[in-house]
Amino acid sequence: MKIDSGIIKMLIVVVAVTIIAALILRHVMEKKGLYEPSQKVETSVEETSEETVDDEETKEDDNESKAVSVGNGYEKISADKAVSENTCVQVEKILTEVVDDGKGNQELKYTSYYMSDVNLTALSDSTADYTQCITEDGFDDSKIEKVSFADAFGFSYQGCTDMAEFFELARKSSGFDYDMTDASYDEEKYELMKEESYEFNGDCSILYSMLGDMDYDRLIQSTCYYSLSELEDGTKYPTMFTAIAQYVKGDITYTKTAYLGFSYYKEGETGGCGCGSDSGCGTCEEESCEGTDGCCSDSDSACPSCGGVGGCTEDCTGNCCK
């Protein structure tokens, strides 16, 4: 179904609001010491090549290992290998709904917001429900609820052998289960947001759960897509999935979005760098926090109660600070 560019831009803005809100929540949590910034897979943003790929060469590509190459795509084998070099992942799943009465009044509601930090080596996780934390007055950390990973994300990772397997289970269990190689490069989204994204050419099951048995008058659109990040060596890998379902009932327009995000890192890379540090540090060999940007010795985990970057406060607990 063809829709005009105005609607496309509006939907992109809705998704951007969802992602930006997620980043704002993460920032607030970091400030409150409720979230440990970890050393993520390093990415670099590069302009997508607009080289035209010969049709015959495209047909010869292995469909199981490559996404469509119009936007330069990614190679699944290389992406899986890069992802599997990591032992830990922070994964987020967010569902939102925007209600527009057509009179300039819009209301954004978070229907669910789950975040988990998973260690595949230890087969352990820290999972929480932040849905009720986002209020009109800001962020209320007293409403954080600890939940099981399976309840939040709909599957168990206990049998996963590597991060690539975890990724596949997570995306499919969250309803982004269509063939990733059957997708089209979203050039307009790149031009607007400098984000390399691909729209699934078929429906993911998340769309059916978002629409359910809704009795709407008109369906504006239902779309799923994924976005890529890039390593310094040029390897691209999927890090974000988004679904949009927008429909009209009476005079009200409903826009539902689903977001699934991955941020990978290696076990121990935080190295006790919790002391207010905004960046990771590889090891903790220093005798004190000074000179290591908050990295402290004799600790294997972050210490969110510590003070500002480059030093520790007296109330720092545990072994985080010397």
Residue pairs with C-beta under 8 A, 6 or more apart in sequence:
1 221
3 220
3 221
5 188
7 220
7 221
8 188
9 192
11 221
11 223
11 244
11 246
11 255
12 189
12 192
12 193
14 98
14 244
14 255
14 257
15 242
15 244
15 257
15 259
16 193
17 108
18 94
18 96
18 242
18 257
18 259
19 240
19 242
19 259
19 261
21 96
21 108
21 110
21 134
22 92
22 94
22 113
22 259
22 261
25 113
25 130
25 133
25 134
25 139
26 35
28 138
28 139
29 35
29 139
29 141
30 37
30 278
32 139
32 141
33 304
33 305
34 141
34 144
34 304
35 115
35 304
36 117
36 270
36 274
36 301
36 302
36 304
37 270
37 277
37 278
37 279
37 280
37 302
38 88
38 90
38 117
38 263
38 265
38 269
38 270
38 280
38 302
39 265
39 266
39 269
39 270
39 279
39 280
40 263
40 264
40 265
41 82
41 83
41 86
41 229
41 231
41 237
41 263
41 264
41 265
42 231
42 232
43 229
43 230
43 231
43 239
44 230
44 231
44 232
45 194
45 230
46 230
47 194
48 71
48 72
48 190
48 196
49 72
51 72
53 69
53 70
58 68
58 69
61 69
63 181
64 76
64 181
65 75
65 76
65 77
66 73
66 74
66 75
66 76
66 181
67 73
67 74
67 76
67 180
67 181
67 183
67 198
68 181
68 182
68 183
68 184
68 185
68 198
70 184
70 185
70 187
71 185
71 186
71 187
71 190
71 196
71 198
72 196
72 236
73 185
73 198
73 236
74 228
74 235
74 236
74 237
74 238
75 235
75 236
76 180
76 181
78 235
79 235
79 236
79 237
79 238
80 164
80 167
81 164
82 231
82 235
82 237
83 163
83 164
83 167
83 237
83 264
84 162
84 163
84 164
85 163
85 266
86 163
86 264
86 265
86 266
87 119
87 120
87 121
87 163
87 266
87 267
88 117
88 118
88 119
88 120
88 121
88 264
88 265
88 266
88 267
89 117
89 118
89 120
89 163
89 166
89 262
89 263
89 264
89 265
90 115
90 116
90 117
90 118
90 262
90 263
90 265
91 115
91 116
91 118
91 153
91 170
91 260
91 261
91 262
91 263
92 113
92 114
92 115
92 116
92 259
92 260
92 261
93 112
93 113
93 114
93 152
93 153
93 174
93 258
93 259
93 260
94 110
94 112
94 113
94 114
94 257
94 258
94 259
95 110
95 111
95 112
95 113
95 210
95 256
95 257
95 258
95 259
96 108
96 109
96 110
96 111
96 256
96 257
96 259
97 108
97 109
97 111
97 254
97 255
97 256
97 257
98 106
98 107
98 108
98 109
98 254
98 255
98 256
98 257
99 106
99 107
99 109
99 252
99 253
99 254
100 106
100 252
100 253
100 254
100 255
101 251
101 252
102 251
102 252
102 253
110 131
110 134
111 131
112 129
112 131
113 129
113 130
113 131
113 133
113 134
114 127
114 128
114 129
114 130
114 131
114 147
114 152
114 153
115 127
115 128
115 130
116 125
116 126
116 127
116 128
116 149
116 152
116 153
117 125
117 126
117 127
118 124
118 125
118 149
118 157
118 166
119 125
119 267
120 157
120 160
120 162
120 163
120 166
121 267
122 267
123 157
123 158
125 149
125 157
127 146
127 147
127 148
127 149
127 152
127 153
128 144
128 145
128 146
128 147
129 144
129 145
129 146
129 147
129 152
130 143
130 144
132 140
132 143
132 145
133 139
133 140
133 141
133 143
133 144
149 156
149 157
150 156
153 170
153 173
153 174
154 173
154 174
155 169
155 170
155 173
157 166
157 169
160 166
160 169
163 264
167 238
167 262
170 260
170 262
171 177
171 238
171 241
171 260
174 206
174 241
174 258
174 260
175 204
175 205
175 206
175 207
175 209
175 243
175 258
176 204
176 206
176 224
176 226
176 241
176 243
176 260
177 204
177 205
177 206
178 200
178 201
178 202
178 203
178 204
178 224
179 200
179 202
180 198
180 200
180 226
180 238
182 200
182 201
182 202
183 198
183 199
183 200
183 201
183 225
183 226
184 198
184 199
184 201
185 196
185 197
185 198
186 197
186 198
186 199
186 225
189 195
189 197
189 225
190 196
190 197
195 227
196 227
196 228
196 230
196 236
197 225
197 226
197 227
197 228
198 225
198 226
198 227
198 228
199 223
199 224
199 225
200 223
200 224
200 225
200 226
203 222
203 224
204 224
204 243
206 224
206 243
206 258
207 222
207 223
207 224
207 243
207 245
210 222
210 243
210 245
210 256
210 258
211 219
211 222
211 245
211 247
211 256
214 247
214 249
215 249
216 247
216 248
216 249
216 254
217 247
217 248
217 249
217 250
218 247
218 248
219 246
219 247
220 246
220 247
220 248
220 253
221 244
221 245
221 246
222 243
222 244
222 245
222 246
223 243
223 244
224 241
224 242
224 243
224 244
225 241
225 242
226 238
226 240
226 241
226 242
227 238
227 239
227 240
227 241
227 242
228 236
228 237
228 238
228 239
229 236
229 237
229 238
229 239
230 236
230 237
231 237
238 262
239 261
239 262
239 263
240 259
240 260
240 261
240 262
241 258
241 259
241 260
241 261
242 257
242 258
242 259
242 260
243 257
243 258
244 255
244 256
244 257
245 255
245 256
245 257
246 253
246 254
246 255
246 256
247 253
247 254
248 254
265 280
268 300
269 280
269 282
270 280
270 301
270 302
271 280
271 281
271 282
271 283
271 284
271 295
271 299
271 300
272 284
272 295
272 296
272 297
272 298
272 299
272 300
272 301
272 302
272 303
272 319
272 320
273 279
273 280
273 281
273 284
273 292
273 293
273 294
273 295
273 296
273 302
274 294
274 296
274 301
274 302
274 303
274 304
274 306
274 320
275 289
275 294
275 295
275 296
275 303
275 306
275 307
275 308
275 309
275 311
275 312
275 316
275 320
275 321
276 294
276 306
276 307
276 308
276 309
277 293
277 294
277 295
277 309
278 309
279 293
281 292
281 293
281 294
281 295
283 295
284 292
284 295
284 296
284 297
284 298
284 299
285 297
286 292
286 295
286 296
286 297
287 297
287 322
288 296
288 297
288 312
288 321
288 322
289 295
289 296
289 306
289 310
289 311
289 312
289 321
289 322
290 310
290 311
291 310
293 309
293 310
294 306
294 308
294 309
294 310
294 311
294 312
296 303
296 306
296 312
296 319
296 320
296 321
296 322
297 322
298 319
298 322
299 318
299 319
299 320
302 320
303 316
303 317
303 318
303 320
303 321
305 315
305 316
305 317
305 320
306 312
306 313
306 316
306 320
306 321
307 313
307 316
312 320
312 321
312 322
